[in-house]
Amino acid sequence: MESQQQINQGFSPDKNTGTTPLPPVGIPSITGGVLPGQENEGAVQFELANVFDKMKAVKAFIFDVDGVLTNNGMLITEAGEYLRTMHVRDGQALKWAVAAGYQIGVITGGASEGVKKRLTQHLGIQEYYSGISDKSVAFQSFMQRTGIKPTEICYMGDDLPDLPPLRKAAMACCPSDAVLEVLAVCDYVSPLPGGSGCVRDVIEKIMKLQGKWPKY
């Protein structure tokens, strides 16, 4: 797990000037069409500062399921049932986010009762939208039901149906193995693939930045 010092590295105010420096140029989790390199240093620094401000404003998270909370693999039993795997640390981070007062939503095209039970009953997520073909409609419903503005939402998706809400949310995120079209529009790309802790990665960074990550 990252320490508080690691997550704040490059963002801590200078004791002499009081200003907050930018993190090192070229960290792998920032995209937006900017390539690391000396000739792009100014553009990368601007992108980093922009993402930093967006993270500070987040009050709600919305996640896709397949390819984000699960990996892109699927087991099919002889009875025709679909089995998925989820990362337990993603689940723990979701519980901490709920306890800290963040609004959490899930928008998925699937309709798994097992997934629904885990996320709603075990992890406490109240805004759960399944069997959704047009995710922008569910995104709008989430805002109406919670009173959260798009400028306060972090959305994480990995495939083409996630593009409409990714474009509407202030903070667009995806796992490292998202499709190219999604990678191109995201503010933050987790170094972790879907189902392997990418949800924990995003929640942890934002909660630490806002001083809400639990301490033990």
Secondary structure in CASP SS format (residue, H / E / C, confidence):
PFRMAT SS
TARGET T0000
AUTHOR 0000-0000-0000
METHOD secondary structure of the structure
MODEL  1
M C 1.00
E C 1.00
S C 1.00
Q H 1.00
Q H 1.00
Q H 1.00
I H 1.00
N H 1.00
Q C 1.00
G C 1.00
F C 1.00
S C 1.00
P C 1.00
D C 1.00
K C 1.00
N C 1.00
T C 1.00
G C 1.00
T C 1.00
T C 1.00
P C 1.00
L C 1.00
P C 1.00
P C 1.00
V C 1.00
G C 1.00
I C 1.00
P C 1.00
S C 1.00
I E 1.00
T C 1.00
G C 1.00
G C 1.00
V C 1.00
L C 1.00
P C 1.00
G C 1.00
Q H 1.00
E H 1.00
N H 1.00
E H 1.00
G H 1.00
A H 1.00
V H 1.00
Q H 1.00
F H 1.00
E H 1.00
L H 1.00
A H 1.00
N H 1.00
V H 1.00
F H 1.00
D H 1.00
K H 1.00
M H 1.00
K H 1.00
A H 1.00
V C 1.00
K C 1.00
A E 1.00
F E 1.00
I E 1.00
F E 1.00
D C 1.00
V C 1.00
D C 1.00
G C 1.00
V C 1.00
L C 1.00
T E 1.00
N C 1.00
N C 1.00
G C 1.00
M C 1.00
L E 1.00
I E 1.00
T C 1.00
E C 1.00
A C 1.00
G C 1.00
E C 1.00
Y E 1.00
L E 1.00
R C 1.00
T C 1.00
M E 1.00
H C 1.00
V H 1.00
R H 1.00
D H 1.00
G H 1.00
Q H 1.00
A H 1.00
L H 1.00
K H 1.00
W H 1.00
A H 1.00
V H 1.00
A H 1.00
A C 1.00
G C 1.00
Y C 1.00
Q E 1.00
I E 1.00
G E 1.00
V E 1.00
I E 1.00
T C 1.00
G C 1.00
G C 1.00
A C 1.00
S C 1.00
E H 1.00
G H 1.00
V H 1.00
K H 1.00
K H 1.00
R H 1.00
L H 1.00
T H 1.00
Q H 1.00
H H 1.00
L C 1.00
G C 1.00
I C 1.00
Q C 1.00
E E 1.00
Y E 1.00
Y E 1.00
S C 1.00
G C 1.00
I C 1.00
S C 1.00
D C 1.00
K H 1.00
S H 1.00
V H 1.00
A H 1.00
F H 1.00
Q H 1.00
S H 1.00
F H 1.00
M H 1.00
Q H 1.00
R H 1.00
T H 1.00
G C 1.00
I C 1.00
K C 1.00
P H 1.00
T H 1.00
E H 1.00
I E 1.00
C E 1.00
Y E 1.00
M E 1.00
G C 1.00
D C 1.00
D C 1.00
L H 1.00
P H 1.00
D H 1.00
L H 1.00
P H 1.00
P H 1.00
L H 1.00
R H 1.00
K H 1.00
A C 1.00
A C 1.00
M E 1.00
A E 1.00
C E 1.00
C E 1.00
P C 1.00
S C 1.00
D C 1.00
A C 1.00
V C 1.00
L H 1.00
E H 1.00
V H 1.00
L H 1.00
A H 1.00
V H 1.00
C C 1.00
D C 1.00
Y E 1.00
V E 1.00
S C 1.00
P C 1.00
L C 1.00
P C 1.00
G C 1.00
G C 1.00
S C 1.00
G C 1.00
C H 1.00
V H 1.00
R H 1.00
D H 1.00
V H 1.00
I H 1.00
E H 1.00
K H 1.00
I H 1.00
M H 1.00
K H 1.00
L H 1.00
Q C 1.00
G C 1.00
K C 1.00
W C 1.00
P C 1.00
K C 1.00
Y C 1.00
END
